Amino acid sequence: MNIKKIISILVFSTAACIYTSAQANQNNEYDTTGGKVLFQFKNTKGDTYRILSTVEESVYIKQSPSAPLQLHHQATILNRVSAEVTDVLEDGTAVNECSFMTSENSVSTGSGAVFEYGKEYKSVFKRSPQGKYTISDEYFMPTVIDVPVFKTTEVSPNERWTSKGFELHDLRMMNIPAPYKVPFDAEYQYLGKKNGFDVINVKYEMYMETPSIATINGNDDYPVQMSGWSDELIYFNSESGQIDHYTESFRIVMNTYYGMSYDFRGTAHAEVTFTKPASEENVAEVQEKIESLGIENVTVKKDEIGLTLSIENIQFKPDSAYLLDSEKEKLKKIVQILEAYPEKDILVSGHTALAGSLESCQKLSELRAQAVAGQLISMGARDSKHIFTKGYGASKPIGSNSTAEGKAKNRRVEITLMDK
């Protein structure tokens, strides 16, 4: 199901309290003396950007209509979008090719918690300067479309407007092959300026009933009611024509044909960062830094993900993910390189030589990537929400596993400064 949102009916009194609270603080928080603003998204062909959202979510479940609502679990979820504007049409509409990744569970390490890089989902959509989407039903991401939608005219502080939007939910596990689309009417208000950004409040309530779904087979369950609300503050950079960041409170509930109820409640924060792909000049700069710091067994290359530093023959205690002190010292030097690119997220990839079962190689590569990532976090290279891990086991050798030299090359950890 949709990680962030899947549904509620008992929500609107709570939503009203939040809206009232937000409204009460508006006059004191925002500068309304700046005059009118024309809101528009501005893009250039070749733009690359990353959106990273953090969702703090509680999930409640009712097993039947008469059963009590019980807390099922709480989670911190990272949603990462990497995108490129592949074309801009004459009217300013931008064509976006995106990859969406969700990491729901962090992994504890000796140096803290890190997030594993999750499964990626591709999407292609068009977005007009006013924010209207054109997207095919084959894509389940983004999960909210047509938010925000701007007026075609200038907007004064405290001015309000409305526009339709949709939430898309992935219910393929319920035998619903296309995105489950829930419509709503979004209410907008331009609040004024804060910290150099134009701030827009957007909120909506949604409710939809599904009397029957003809494609249901056998005993598959399906939603009969979807409802919820969202209250969001968007911080917009009118000069660049892009969202800088946003905060959101939400609640959604889904009631199913067989009497189950899923209740999702939480908050979200997202940041948008425009990035530049790594260049050959960056490769030369990093290689020079590696040599000047005297870092051994480390090479650098530019690949399809970004700028990758490969630590070959990285030393752990035998058959473990415990880094030797010599390797920790090496990582301290590598952090000096990573600090020169603070806008880029980091992916730490673990690789092993072929020894033992494929399953044991896979697990060991994951644990070693997590150990290195934990060290980088503890050394201040990034916080835990901007560094991810992935294990490849022995599936990507760069040397022969029949020789000691080849095995040493394969036994490596790669640290990638991601392009977007």
Secondary structure, DSSP 8 states (H G I E B T S, - for coil): --SS----SS-HHHHHHHHHHHHHHHHHH-B--S--B-------TT-EEEEEEEEEEEEEEESSTTS--EEEEEEEEEEEEEEEEEEE-TTS-EEEEEEEEEE--EEEETTEEEEE---EEEEEEEE-TT--EEE-TT---SSEES-S---SS-B-TT-EEEEEEEEEE--GGGT--S-EEEEEEEEEEEEEEETTEEEEEEEEEEEEE----TT--TT---EEEEEEEEEEEEEEETTTTEEEEEEEEEEEEEEETTS-EEEEEEEEEEEEEEE----HHHHHHHHHHHHHHT-TTEEEEE-SSEEEEEEET--BSTTSS-B-HHHHHHHHHHHHHHTT-TTS-EEEEE---S-S-HHHHHHHHHHHHHHHHHHHHHTTS--TTSEEEEE-TTSS-SS-TTSHHHHHHHSEEEEEEE--
